[in-house]
Amino acid sequence: AERHSPTPAQCSRSREEEKGLLDAALAMNTWEHRYVGPLMHDRIIGALELCCRLGEMLLIQNWRVDWETHTIGIPGHTTKDKENRRIPFDPNGRLAAILSRCGRLGPNAFVFGTDKGEYVASFKTAWESLLLVANGYDTKRTKPGARVDLAKLRQIDLHWHDLRHEGACRLLAD
């Protein structure tokens, strides 16, 4: 399918969706949500600003952040196309604040891992809960260990990979 630059109305809507997701992430800083809100907040910003795949993003360690060139190295062995990449970041932007804060955890810490810098392979449950909170739905499960309401998630129809595409559209629009 041919892709086109987003219209002003689409950009406005996507900015509103972003704000809703970020606000929901901050609201999820409670025991009920296992305090994942701030981590999800940072991950959303990372997805929108890095435009890389989830697996690539989760493998970024602090030692790959080059503060002199304001780039992040993505090694080819973690990418779908097996190509090494360098992704630029704004040294005064919101991603830089996240990188700086996570940098204090040491060079081997994973930027988008746990609050202690440990690797996280997936955060599907947190993402699903975030979508529900951002859209005004209850996140309580019918029984312990049950999945969230999949019918509501289908109605919301927003996937993590959509953030990658949104970030790329913004780069093209700029």
HUJO-V404041 format. One record per backbone hydrogen bond with DSSP energy under -1.0 kcal/mol. NH is the residue of the N-H (numbers start at 1). CO is the residue of the C=O. E is the energy in kcal/mol with one decimal. If there is no record, write none. Layout:
# HUJO-V404041
NH,CO,E  NH,CO,E
This chain:
# HUJO-V404041
11,7,-2.5  12,8,-2.4  13,9,-2.4  14,10,-2.8  15,11,-2.3  16,12,-2.0  17,13,-2.6  18,14,-2.5  19,15,-2.5  20,16,-2.4  21,17,-2.5  22,18,-2.9  23,19,-2.8  24,20,-2.3  25,21,-2.4  26,22,-2.0  27,23,-1.9  28,24,-1.1  29,26,-1.1  30,28,-1.3  34,31,-2.3  35,30,-2.8  36,33,-1.4  37,28,-1.3  40,36,-2.6  41,37,-2.6  42,38,-2.1  43,39,-2.2  44,40,-2.4  45,41,-1.9  46,42,-2.6  47,43,-2.7  48,44,-2.4  49,45,-2.3  50,46,-2.6  51,47,-1.5  57,53,-2.6  58,54,-2.7  60,57,-1.5  62,109,-2.3  63,107,-2.1  64,61,-2.1  65,62,-1.9  66,71,-3.2  70,66,-1.2  71,66,-1.6  72,87,-2.1  73,64,-2.3  74,85,-3.2  78,75,-2.0  79,76,-1.5  85,74,-2.5  87,72,-2.8  89,70,-2.5  93,90,-1.7  97,93,-1.3  98,94,-1.3  99,95,-2.8  100,96,-2.7  101,97,-2.2  102,98,-2.8  103,99,-1.8  105,102,-2.0  106,103,-1.5  109,106,-1.2  110,117,-2.7  111,60,-2.2  113,110,-1.6  114,118,-2.2  117,114,-1.8  127,123,-2.5  128,124,-2.7  129,125,-2.5  130,126,-2.5  131,127,-2.4  132,128,-1.9  133,129,-2.8  134,130,-2.9  135,131,-1.2  136,133,-1.7  137,132,-3.1  146,143,-2.3  153,149,-1.7  154,150,-2.3  155,151,-1.7  156,152,-2.2  157,153,-2.3  162,159,-1.5  163,160,-1.7  165,161,-1.6  166,162,-2.5  167,163,-2.6  168,164,-2.1  169,165,-2.5  170,166,-2.2  171,167,-2.1  172,168,-2.3  173,169,-2.5  174,170,-2.1
